[in-house]
Amino acid sequence: MEAYLEVALKEIKQLKSGENFTLQELFKNYEWESLDIMKRTTLERMFLHAVESGEAQGIIILKKNQEGQQVYQKE
């Protein structure tokens, strides 16, 4: 799961300042779909922790969307 977290953290650098995103949007569709629900949930928790702990700097936690996915914003 650490490798997937690293992919997500690297993809953040490609986002523009002020851009909103979900964790899923940081992956190619086939990559995300290849993860089972338990791995997705684990990865979502790991990413949220990385943002809260400051490991993923410059990210703001917003409200969840209608699908229940956590939404973030790049500062």
PyMOL Python script that loads the backbone (N, CA, C, O; Angstrom):
from pymol import cmd

cmd.read_pdbstr("""\
ATOM      1  N   MET A   1       0.816  -1.196   0.000  1.00  0.00           N
ATOM      2  CA  MET A   1       0.000   0.000   0.000  1.00  0.00           C
ATOM      3  C   MET A   1       0.865   1.268   0.000  1.00  0.00           C
ATOM      4  O   MET A   1       0.445   2.323  -0.475  1.00  0.00           O
ATOM      5  N   GLU A   2       2.064   1.139   0.536  1.00  0.00           N
ATOM      6  CA  GLU A   2       2.967   2.294   0.561  1.00  0.00           C
ATOM      7  C   GLU A   2       3.279   2.777  -0.851  1.00  0.00           C
ATOM      8  O   GLU A   2       3.401   3.981  -1.081  1.00  0.00           O
ATOM      9  N   ALA A   3       3.407   1.856  -1.790  1.00  0.00           N
ATOM     10  CA  ALA A   3       3.711   2.237  -3.168  1.00  0.00           C
ATOM     11  C   ALA A   3       2.569   3.048  -3.768  1.00  0.00           C
ATOM     12  O   ALA A   3       2.808   4.012  -4.494  1.00  0.00           O
ATOM     13  N   TYR A   4       1.341   2.666  -3.472  1.00  0.00           N
ATOM     14  CA  TYR A   4       0.186   3.410  -3.965  1.00  0.00           C
ATOM     15  C   TYR A   4       0.126   4.797  -3.330  1.00  0.00           C
ATOM     16  O   TYR A   4      -0.227   5.774  -3.991  1.00  0.00           O
ATOM     17  N   LEU A   5       0.468   4.876  -2.060  1.00  0.00           N
ATOM     18  CA  LEU A   5       0.487   6.175  -1.388  1.00  0.00           C
ATOM     19  C   LEU A   5       1.538   7.076  -2.032  1.00  0.00           C
ATOM     20  O   LEU A   5       1.294   8.267  -2.227  1.00  0.00           O
ATOM     21  N   GLU A   6       2.688   6.530  -2.360  1.00  0.00           N
ATOM     22  CA  GLU A   6       3.741   7.314  -3.022  1.00  0.00           C
ATOM     23  C   GLU A   6       3.274   7.835  -4.388  1.00  0.00           C
ATOM     24  O   GLU A   6       3.570   8.971  -4.760  1.00  0.00           O
ATOM     25  N   VAL A   7       2.548   6.998  -5.124  1.00  0.00           N
ATOM     26  CA  VAL A   7       1.993   7.427  -6.418  1.00  0.00           C
ATOM     27  C   VAL A   7       1.078   8.633  -6.212  1.00  0.00           C
ATOM     28  O   VAL A   7       1.170   9.623  -6.938  1.00  0.00           O
ATOM     29  N   ALA A   8       0.198   8.541  -5.222  1.00  0.00           N
ATOM     30  CA  ALA A   8      -0.750   9.630  -4.943  1.00  0.00           C
ATOM     31  C   ALA A   8      -0.010  10.910  -4.560  1.00  0.00           C
ATOM     32  O   ALA A   8      -0.345  11.992  -5.043  1.00  0.00           O
ATOM     33  N   LEU A   9       0.982  10.788  -3.703  1.00  0.00           N
ATOM     34  CA  LEU A   9       1.729  11.970  -3.265  1.00  0.00           C
ATOM     35  C   LEU A   9       2.485  12.617  -4.417  1.00  0.00           C
ATOM     36  O   LEU A   9       2.613  13.841  -4.459  1.00  0.00           O
ATOM     37  N   LYS A  10       2.986  11.819  -5.350  1.00  0.00           N
ATOM     38  CA  LYS A  10       3.674  12.368  -6.520  1.00  0.00           C
ATOM     39  C   LYS A  10       2.695  13.069  -7.466  1.00  0.00           C
ATOM     40  O   LYS A  10       3.022  14.097  -8.060  1.00  0.00           O
ATOM     41  N   GLU A  11       1.507  12.510  -7.597  1.00  0.00           N
ATOM     42  CA  GLU A  11       0.505  13.094  -8.503  1.00  0.00           C
ATOM     43  C   GLU A  11       0.019  14.455  -8.019  1.00  0.00           C
ATOM     44  O   GLU A  11      -0.399  15.280  -8.831  1.00  0.00           O
ATOM     45  N   ILE A  12       0.064  14.700  -6.737  1.00  0.00           N
ATOM     46  CA  ILE A  12      -0.348  15.992  -6.189  1.00  0.00           C
ATOM     47  C   ILE A  12       0.459  17.121  -6.823  1.00  0.00           C
ATOM     48  O   ILE A  12      -0.057  18.218  -7.033  1.00  0.00           O
ATOM     49  N   LYS A  13       1.712  16.851  -7.121  1.00  0.00           N
ATOM     50  CA  LYS A  13       2.588  17.870  -7.705  1.00  0.00           C
ATOM     51  C   LYS A  13       2.100  18.326  -9.074  1.00  0.00           C
ATOM     52  O   LYS A  13       2.427  19.427  -9.518  1.00  0.00           O
ATOM     53  N   GLN A  14       1.316  17.481  -9.744  1.00  0.00           N
ATOM     54  CA  GLN A  14       0.800  17.810 -11.069  1.00  0.00           C
ATOM     55  C   GLN A  14      -0.441  18.708 -11.012  1.00  0.00           C
ATOM     56  O   GLN A  14      -0.845  19.270 -12.030  1.00  0.00           O
ATOM     57  N   LEU A  15      -1.040  18.843  -9.833  1.00  0.00           N
ATOM     58  CA  LEU A  15      -2.262  19.629  -9.693  1.00  0.00           C
ATOM     59  C   LEU A  15      -1.953  21.118  -9.624  1.00  0.00           C
ATOM     60  O   LEU A  15      -0.873  21.525  -9.198  1.00  0.00           O
ATOM     61  N   LYS A  16      -2.903  21.904 -10.043  1.00  0.00           N
ATOM     62  CA  LYS A  16      -2.775  23.361  -9.957  1.00  0.00           C
ATOM     63  C   LYS A  16      -3.234  23.832  -8.589  1.00  0.00           C
ATOM     64  O   LYS A  16      -4.057  23.185  -7.942  1.00  0.00           O
ATOM     65  N   SER A  17      -2.700  24.957  -8.158  1.00  0.00           N
ATOM     66  CA  SER A  17      -3.107  25.549  -6.901  1.00  0.00           C
ATOM     67  C   SER A  17      -4.603  25.864  -6.943  1.00  0.00           C
ATOM     68  O   SER A  17      -5.099  26.414  -7.926  1.00  0.00           O
ATOM     69  N   GLY A  18      -5.317  25.513  -5.875  1.00  0.00           N
ATOM     70  CA  GLY A  18      -6.753  25.759  -5.797  1.00  0.00           C
ATOM     71  C   GLY A  18      -7.607  24.641  -6.372  1.00  0.00           C
ATOM     72  O   GLY A  18      -8.834  24.691  -6.291  1.00  0.00           O
ATOM     73  N   GLU A  19      -6.964  23.628  -6.954  1.00  0.00           N
ATOM     74  CA  GLU A  19      -7.710  22.529  -7.580  1.00  0.00           C
ATOM     75  C   GLU A  19      -8.219  21.546  -6.530  1.00  0.00           C
ATOM     76  O   GLU A  19      -7.475  21.126  -5.644  1.00  0.00           O
ATOM     77  N   ASN A  20      -9.503  21.184  -6.642  1.00  0.00           N
ATOM     78  CA  ASN A  20     -10.110  20.190  -5.769  1.00  0.00           C
ATOM     79  C   ASN A  20      -9.944  18.813  -6.398  1.00  0.00           C
ATOM     80  O   ASN A  20      -9.946  18.674  -7.621  1.00  0.00           O
ATOM     81  N   PHE A  21      -9.798  17.791  -5.548  1.00  0.00           N
ATOM     82  CA  PHE A  21      -9.616  16.433  -6.060  1.00  0.00           C
ATOM     83  C   PHE A  21      -9.996  15.405  -5.001  1.00  0.00           C
ATOM     84  O   PHE A  21     -10.069  15.710  -3.811  1.00  0.00           O
ATOM     85  N   THR A  22     -10.235  14.188  -5.458  1.00  0.00           N
ATOM     86  CA  THR A  22     -10.394  13.043  -4.567  1.00  0.00           C
ATOM     87  C   THR A  22      -9.172  12.144  -4.760  1.00  0.00           C
ATOM     88  O   THR A  22      -8.444  12.275  -5.743  1.00  0.00           O
ATOM     89  N   LEU A  23      -8.962  11.256  -3.836  1.00  0.00           N
ATOM     90  CA  LEU A  23      -7.843  10.329  -3.961  1.00  0.00           C
ATOM     91  C   LEU A  23      -7.956   9.518  -5.245  1.00  0.00           C
ATOM     92  O   LEU A  23      -6.956   9.299  -5.930  1.00  0.00           O
ATOM     93  N   GLN A  24      -9.139   9.080  -5.570  1.00  0.00           N
ATOM     94  CA  GLN A  24      -9.368   8.283  -6.768  1.00  0.00           C
ATOM     95  C   GLN A  24      -8.886   9.006  -8.024  1.00  0.00           C
ATOM     96  O   GLN A  24      -8.365   8.370  -8.941  1.00  0.00           O
ATOM     97  N   GLU A  25      -9.052  10.300  -8.074  1.00  0.00           N
ATOM     98  CA  GLU A  25      -8.668  11.079  -9.252  1.00  0.00           C
ATOM     99  C   GLU A  25      -7.160  11.170  -9.445  1.00  0.00           C
ATOM    100  O   GLU A  25      -6.697  11.590 -10.505  1.00  0.00           O
ATOM    101  N   LEU A  26      -6.394  10.785  -8.438  1.00  0.00           N
ATOM    102  CA  LEU A  26      -4.944  10.802  -8.556  1.00  0.00           C
ATOM    103  C   LEU A  26      -4.408   9.553  -9.260  1.00  0.00           C
ATOM    104  O   LEU A  26      -3.213   9.456  -9.541  1.00  0.00           O
ATOM    105  N   PHE A  27      -5.297   8.606  -9.541  1.00  0.00           N
ATOM    106  CA  PHE A  27      -4.910   7.354 -10.187  1.00  0.00           C
ATOM    107  C   PHE A  27      -5.592   7.223 -11.534  1.00  0.00           C
ATOM    108  O   PHE A  27      -6.673   7.769 -11.755  1.00  0.00           O
ATOM    109  N   LYS A  28      -4.942   6.486 -12.438  1.00  0.00           N
ATOM    110  CA  LYS A  28      -5.600   6.124 -13.684  1.00  0.00           C
ATOM    111  C   LYS A  28      -6.750   5.191 -13.317  1.00  0.00           C
ATOM    112  O   LYS A  28      -6.661   4.431 -12.353  1.00  0.00           O
ATOM    113  N   ASN A  29      -7.825   5.256 -14.092  1.00  0.00           N
ATOM    114  CA  ASN A  29      -9.022   4.487 -13.752  1.00  0.00           C
ATOM    115  C   ASN A  29      -8.728   3.003 -13.562  1.00  0.00           C
ATOM    116  O   ASN A  29      -9.221   2.394 -12.613  1.00  0.00           O
ATOM    117  N   TYR A  30      -7.930   2.414 -14.452  1.00  0.00           N
ATOM    118  CA  TYR A  30      -7.652   0.982 -14.345  1.00  0.00           C
ATOM    119  C   TYR A  30      -6.833   0.648 -13.093  1.00  0.00           C
ATOM    120  O   TYR A  30      -6.963  -0.444 -12.541  1.00  0.00           O
ATOM    121  N   GLU A  31      -5.985   1.591 -12.643  1.00  0.00           N
ATOM    122  CA  GLU A  31      -5.216   1.365 -11.425  1.00  0.00           C
ATOM    123  C   GLU A  31      -6.140   1.327 -10.212  1.00  0.00           C
ATOM    124  O   GLU A  31      -6.034   0.450  -9.356  1.00  0.00           O
ATOM    125  N   TRP A  32      -7.051   2.301 -10.160  1.00  0.00           N
ATOM    126  CA  TRP A  32      -7.975   2.384  -9.038  1.00  0.00           C
ATOM    127  C   TRP A  32      -8.912   1.176  -9.022  1.00  0.00           C
ATOM    128  O   TRP A  32      -9.169   0.591  -7.970  1.00  0.00           O
ATOM    129  N   GLU A  33      -9.415   0.816 -10.191  1.00  0.00           N
ATOM    130  CA  GLU A  33     -10.347  -0.303 -10.296  1.00  0.00           C
ATOM    131  C   GLU A  33      -9.692  -1.634  -9.946  1.00  0.00           C
ATOM    132  O   GLU A  33     -10.383  -2.576  -9.558  1.00  0.00           O
ATOM    133  N   SER A  34      -8.378  -1.726 -10.077  1.00  0.00           N
ATOM    134  CA  SER A  34      -7.688  -2.976  -9.760  1.00  0.00           C
ATOM    135  C   SER A  34      -7.594  -3.221  -8.254  1.00  0.00           C
ATOM    136  O   SER A  34      -7.311  -4.340  -7.826  1.00  0.00           O
ATOM    137  N   LEU A  35      -7.829  -2.183  -7.452  1.00  0.00           N
ATOM    138  CA  LEU A  35      -7.782  -2.321  -5.997  1.00  0.00           C
ATOM    139  C   LEU A  35      -9.136  -2.784  -5.471  1.00  0.00           C
ATOM    140  O   LEU A  35     -10.175  -2.249  -5.860  1.00  0.00           O
ATOM    141  N   ASP A  36      -9.122  -3.779  -4.586  1.00  0.00           N
ATOM    142  CA  ASP A  36     -10.396  -4.182  -3.986  1.00  0.00           C
ATOM    143  C   ASP A  36     -10.817  -3.143  -2.945  1.00  0.00           C
ATOM    144  O   ASP A  36     -10.024  -2.278  -2.572  1.00  0.00           O
ATOM    145  N   ILE A  37     -12.036  -3.228  -2.488  1.00  0.00           N
ATOM    146  CA  ILE A  37     -12.614  -2.207  -1.603  1.00  0.00           C
ATOM    147  C   ILE A  37     -11.820  -2.046  -0.306  1.00  0.00           C
ATOM    148  O   ILE A  37     -11.691  -0.931   0.199  1.00  0.00           O
ATOM    149  N   MET A  38     -11.293  -3.129   0.235  1.00  0.00           N
ATOM    150  CA  MET A  38     -10.513  -3.038   1.472  1.00  0.00           C
ATOM    151  C   MET A  38      -9.206  -2.268   1.244  1.00  0.00           C
ATOM    152  O   MET A  38      -8.794  -1.477   2.092  1.00  0.00           O
ATOM    153  N   LYS A  39      -8.564  -2.499   0.109  1.00  0.00           N
ATOM    154  CA  LYS A  39      -7.319  -1.783  -0.197  1.00  0.00           C
ATOM    155  C   LYS A  39      -7.599  -0.310  -0.454  1.00  0.00           C
ATOM    156  O   LYS A  39      -6.817   0.552  -0.052  1.00  0.00           O
ATOM    157  N   ARG A  40      -8.712  -0.017  -1.122  1.00  0.00           N
ATOM    158  CA  ARG A  40      -9.078   1.387  -1.355  1.00  0.00           C
ATOM    159  C   ARG A  40      -9.313   2.105  -0.032  1.00  0.00           C
ATOM    160  O   ARG A  40      -8.847   3.225   0.174  1.00  0.00           O
ATOM    161  N   THR A  41     -10.044   1.439   0.860  1.00  0.00           N
ATOM    162  CA  THR A  41     -10.345   2.033   2.167  1.00  0.00           C
ATOM    163  C   THR A  41      -9.062   2.268   2.954  1.00  0.00           C
ATOM    164  O   THR A  41      -8.888   3.322   3.567  1.00  0.00           O
ATOM    165  N   THR A  42      -8.170   1.294   2.937  1.00  0.00           N
ATOM    166  CA  THR A  42      -6.889   1.433   3.630  1.00  0.00           C
ATOM    167  C   THR A  42      -6.081   2.579   3.040  1.00  0.00           C
ATOM    168  O   THR A  42      -5.507   3.382   3.775  1.00  0.00           O
ATOM    169  N   LEU A  43      -6.036   2.655   1.736  1.00  0.00           N
ATOM    170  CA  LEU A  43      -5.299   3.718   1.064  1.00  0.00           C
ATOM    171  C   LEU A  43      -5.905   5.086   1.372  1.00  0.00           C
ATOM    172  O   LEU A  43      -5.172   6.055   1.570  1.00  0.00           O
ATOM    173  N   GLU A  44      -7.214   5.173   1.413  1.00  0.00           N
ATOM    174  CA  GLU A  44      -7.876   6.434   1.752  1.00  0.00           C
ATOM    175  C   GLU A  44      -7.506   6.878   3.165  1.00  0.00           C
ATOM    176  O   GLU A  44      -7.260   8.062   3.400  1.00  0.00           O
ATOM    177  N   ARG A  45      -7.465   5.942   4.097  1.00  0.00           N
ATOM    178  CA  ARG A  45      -7.068   6.278   5.471  1.00  0.00           C
ATOM    179  C   ARG A  45      -5.612   6.729   5.527  1.00  0.00           C
ATOM    180  O   ARG A  45      -5.275   7.700   6.205  1.00  0.00           O
ATOM    181  N   MET A  46      -4.762   6.015   4.807  1.00  0.00           N
ATOM    182  CA  MET A  46      -3.339   6.376   4.786  1.00  0.00           C
ATOM    183  C   MET A  46      -3.134   7.767   4.195  1.00  0.00           C
ATOM    184  O   MET A  46      -2.324   8.543   4.701  1.00  0.00           O
ATOM    185  N   PHE A  47      -3.862   8.082   3.129  1.00  0.00           N
ATOM    186  CA  PHE A  47      -3.718   9.392   2.493  1.00  0.00           C
ATOM    187  C   PHE A  47      -4.220  10.493   3.422  1.00  0.00           C
ATOM    188  O   PHE A  47      -3.570  11.529   3.566  1.00  0.00           O
ATOM    189  N   LEU A  48      -5.371  10.275   4.050  1.00  0.00           N
ATOM    190  CA  LEU A  48      -5.912  11.252   4.993  1.00  0.00           C
ATOM    191  C   LEU A  48      -4.920  11.491   6.125  1.00  0.00           C
ATOM    192  O   LEU A  48      -4.695  12.633   6.525  1.00  0.00           O
ATOM    193  N   HIS A  49      -4.332  10.424   6.639  1.00  0.00           N
ATOM    194  CA  HIS A  49      -3.335  10.559   7.706  1.00  0.00           C
ATOM    195  C   HIS A  49      -2.119  11.348   7.211  1.00  0.00           C
ATOM    196  O   HIS A  49      -1.579  12.180   7.941  1.00  0.00           O
ATOM    197  N   ALA A  50      -1.692  11.091   5.982  1.00  0.00           N
ATOM    198  CA  ALA A  50      -0.548  11.819   5.419  1.00  0.00           C
ATOM    199  C   ALA A  50      -0.842  13.315   5.331  1.00  0.00           C
ATOM    200  O   ALA A  50       0.040  14.139   5.576  1.00  0.00           O
ATOM    201  N   VAL A  51      -2.073  13.662   4.983  1.00  0.00           N
ATOM    202  CA  VAL A  51      -2.460  15.074   4.905  1.00  0.00           C
ATOM    203  C   VAL A  51      -2.513  15.668   6.308  1.00  0.00           C
ATOM    204  O   VAL A  51      -1.974  16.747   6.551  1.00  0.00           O
ATOM    205  N   GLU A  52      -3.159  14.967   7.224  1.00  0.00           N
ATOM    206  CA  GLU A  52      -3.300  15.479   8.597  1.00  0.00           C
ATOM    207  C   GLU A  52      -1.963  15.611   9.311  1.00  0.00           C
ATOM    208  O   GLU A  52      -1.771  16.533  10.104  1.00  0.00           O
ATOM    209  N   SER A  53      -1.041  14.700   9.039  1.00  0.00           N
ATOM    210  CA  SER A  53       0.259  14.716   9.715  1.00  0.00           C
ATOM    211  C   SER A  53       1.253  15.689   9.084  1.00  0.00           C
ATOM    212  O   SER A  53       2.311  15.961   9.651  1.00  0.00           O
ATOM    213  N   GLY A  54       0.903  16.210   7.903  1.00  0.00           N
ATOM    214  CA  GLY A  54       1.793  17.141   7.227  1.00  0.00           C
ATOM    215  C   GLY A  54       2.743  16.483   6.247  1.00  0.00           C
ATOM    216  O   GLY A  54       3.535  17.166   5.598  1.00  0.00           O
ATOM    217  N   GLU A  55       2.675  15.158   6.130  1.00  0.00           N
ATOM    218  CA  GLU A  55       3.522  14.460   5.149  1.00  0.00           C
ATOM    219  C   GLU A  55       3.170  14.928   3.738  1.00  0.00           C
ATOM    220  O   GLU A  55       4.051  15.096   2.894  1.00  0.00           O
ATOM    221  N   ALA A  56       1.881  15.136   3.490  1.00  0.00           N
ATOM    222  CA  ALA A  56       1.405  15.680   2.214  1.00  0.00           C
ATOM    223  C   ALA A  56       1.141  17.163   2.452  1.00  0.00           C
ATOM    224  O   ALA A  56       0.029  17.549   2.812  1.00  0.00           O
ATOM    225  N   GLN A  57       2.137  17.973   2.256  1.00  0.00           N
ATOM    226  CA  GLN A  57       2.029  19.396   2.553  1.00  0.00           C
ATOM    227  C   GLN A  57       1.265  20.141   1.470  1.00  0.00           C
ATOM    228  O   GLN A  57       1.283  19.759   0.300  1.00  0.00           O
ATOM    229  N   GLY A  58       0.590  21.217   1.882  1.00  0.00           N
ATOM    230  CA  GLY A  58      -0.111  22.070   0.939  1.00  0.00           C
ATOM    231  C   GLY A  58      -1.454  21.525   0.497  1.00  0.00           C
ATOM    232  O   GLY A  58      -1.967  21.911  -0.553  1.00  0.00           O
ATOM    233  N   ILE A  59      -2.031  20.624   1.295  1.00  0.00           N
ATOM    234  CA  ILE A  59      -3.326  20.033   0.972  1.00  0.00           C
ATOM    235  C   ILE A  59      -4.316  20.380   2.081  1.00  0.00           C
ATOM    236  O   ILE A  59      -4.019  20.235   3.266  1.00  0.00           O
ATOM    237  N   ILE A  60      -5.481  20.834   1.678  1.00  0.00           N
ATOM    238  CA  ILE A  60      -6.563  21.171   2.607  1.00  0.00           C
ATOM    239  C   ILE A  60      -7.629  20.088   2.514  1.00  0.00           C
ATOM    240  O   ILE A  60      -7.980  19.649   1.419  1.00  0.00           O
ATOM    241  N   ILE A  61      -8.141  19.661   3.656  1.00  0.00           N
ATOM    242  CA  ILE A  61      -9.220  18.678   3.689  1.00  0.00           C
ATOM    243  C   ILE A  61     -10.550  19.422   3.618  1.00  0.00           C
ATOM    244  O   ILE A  61     -10.833  20.287   4.447  1.00  0.00           O
ATOM    245  N   LEU A  62     -11.359  19.081   2.626  1.00  0.00           N
ATOM    246  CA  LEU A  62     -12.683  19.676   2.461  1.00  0.00           C
ATOM    247  C   LEU A  62     -13.739  18.659   2.888  1.00  0.00           C
ATOM    248  O   LEU A  62     -13.407  17.619   3.459  1.00  0.00           O
ATOM    249  N   LYS A  63     -14.996  18.954   2.616  1.00  0.00           N
ATOM    250  CA  LYS A  63     -16.084  18.029   2.940  1.00  0.00           C
ATOM    251  C   LYS A  63     -16.097  16.869   1.960  1.00  0.00           C
ATOM    252  O   LYS A  63     -15.471  16.923   0.901  1.00  0.00           O
ATOM    253  N   LYS A  64     -16.821  15.817   2.330  1.00  0.00           N
ATOM    254  CA  LYS A  64     -16.994  14.676   1.434  1.00  0.00           C
ATOM    255  C   LYS A  64     -17.988  15.033   0.342  1.00  0.00           C
ATOM    256  O   LYS A  64     -18.869  15.871   0.538  1.00  0.00           O
ATOM    257  N   ASN A  65     -17.839  14.386  -0.815  1.00  0.00           N
ATOM    258  CA  ASN A  65     -18.762  14.625  -1.918  1.00  0.00           C
ATOM    259  C   ASN A  65     -20.010  13.741  -1.777  1.00  0.00           C
ATOM    260  O   ASN A  65     -20.158  13.025  -0.787  1.00  0.00           O
ATOM    261  N   GLN A  66     -20.892  13.796  -2.760  1.00  0.00           N
ATOM    262  CA  GLN A  66     -22.145  13.045  -2.701  1.00  0.00           C
ATOM    263  C   GLN A  66     -21.917  11.541  -2.670  1.00  0.00           C
ATOM    264  O   GLN A  66     -22.752  10.797  -2.156  1.00  0.00           O
ATOM    265  N   GLU A  67     -20.797  11.090  -3.216  1.00  0.00           N
ATOM    266  CA  GLU A  67     -20.473   9.661  -3.227  1.00  0.00           C
ATOM    267  C   GLU A  67     -19.797   9.215  -1.931  1.00  0.00           C
ATOM    268  O   GLU A  67     -19.476   8.037  -1.771  1.00  0.00           O
ATOM    269  N   GLY A  68     -19.583  10.142  -1.019  1.00  0.00           N
ATOM    270  CA  GLY A  68     -18.954   9.821   0.251  1.00  0.00           C
ATOM    271  C   GLY A  68     -17.426   9.825   0.208  1.00  0.00           C
ATOM    272  O   GLY A  68     -16.773   9.380   1.151  1.00  0.00           O
ATOM    273  N   GLN A  69     -16.863  10.327  -0.888  1.00  0.00           N
ATOM    274  CA  GLN A  69     -15.412  10.404  -1.019  1.00  0.00           C
ATOM    275  C   GLN A  69     -14.907  11.706  -0.411  1.00  0.00           C
ATOM    276  O   GLN A  69     -15.515  12.762  -0.580  1.00  0.00           O
ATOM    277  N   GLN A  70     -13.799  11.617   0.291  1.00  0.00           N
ATOM    278  CA  GLN A  70     -13.176  12.809   0.863  1.00  0.00           C
ATOM    279  C   GLN A  70     -12.648  13.682  -0.267  1.00  0.00           C
ATOM    280  O   GLN A  70     -11.999  13.195  -1.192  1.00  0.00           O
ATOM    281  N   VAL A  71     -12.933  14.967  -0.180  1.00  0.00           N
ATOM    282  CA  VAL A  71     -12.453  15.914  -1.190  1.00  0.00           C
ATOM    283  C   VAL A  71     -11.337  16.745  -0.550  1.00  0.00           C
ATOM    284  O   VAL A  71     -11.425  17.155   0.607  1.00  0.00           O
ATOM    285  N   TYR A  72     -10.302  16.973  -1.328  1.00  0.00           N
ATOM    286  CA  TYR A  72      -9.147  17.748  -0.902  1.00  0.00           C
ATOM    287  C   TYR A  72      -8.945  18.922  -1.855  1.00  0.00           C
ATOM    288  O   TYR A  72      -9.520  18.966  -2.943  1.00  0.00           O
ATOM    289  N   GLN A  73      -8.120  19.868  -1.425  1.00  0.00           N
ATOM    290  CA  GLN A  73      -7.776  20.994  -2.291  1.00  0.00           C
ATOM    291  C   GLN A  73      -6.282  21.256  -2.152  1.00  0.00           C
ATOM    292  O   GLN A  73      -5.730  21.252  -1.051  1.00  0.00           O
ATOM    293  N   LYS A  74      -5.646  21.483  -3.292  1.00  0.00           N
ATOM    294  CA  LYS A  74      -4.235  21.871  -3.254  1.00  0.00           C
ATOM    295  C   LYS A  74      -4.161  23.366  -3.013  1.00  0.00           C
ATOM    296  O   LYS A  74      -4.826  24.150  -3.691  1.00  0.00           O
ATOM    297  N   GLU A  75      -3.344  23.757  -2.038  1.00  0.00           N
ATOM    298  CA  GLU A  75      -3.193  25.182  -1.729  1.00  0.00           C
ATOM    299  C   GLU A  75      -2.451  25.897  -2.831  1.00  0.00           C
ATOM    300  O   GLU A  75      -2.230  27.105  -2.745  1.00  0.00           O
TER     301      GLU A  75
END
""", "prot")
cmd.dss("prot")
cmd.show_as("cartoon", "prot")
cmd.util.cbc("prot")
cmd.orient("prot")
